[in-house]
Structures are given as C-alpha cells and as structure tokens.
Amino acid sequence: MADMVGQSDNVVGLFLNYQIYSVITYVVVNCHLDSFLFCLD
C-alpha cells in the first residue's frame, strides 16, 4: 500500500508540474504573439 501511495503522490506532482509549465508556456507564447513589451509592463 505504501508503494501505491508513493506512486499516486508522484503522479499528482507530475500533473501539477505539467499544469504549471502549461500555464507558463501559454503566457510566454501569448506574450510573444501579442506584444512582448506589453507583457513586461
């Protein structure tokens, strides 16, 4: 059971990391598409 819990924790961690990186990538891409200076403002 302990192994299963460890596995699920890893999956949740990977999922959260994926979500964070998707948001960052989305914002960066949109900044470049719209206006990089507007993003820095």
Secondary structure as UniProt FT lines:
FT   HELIX           2..34
FT   HELIX           36..40
//
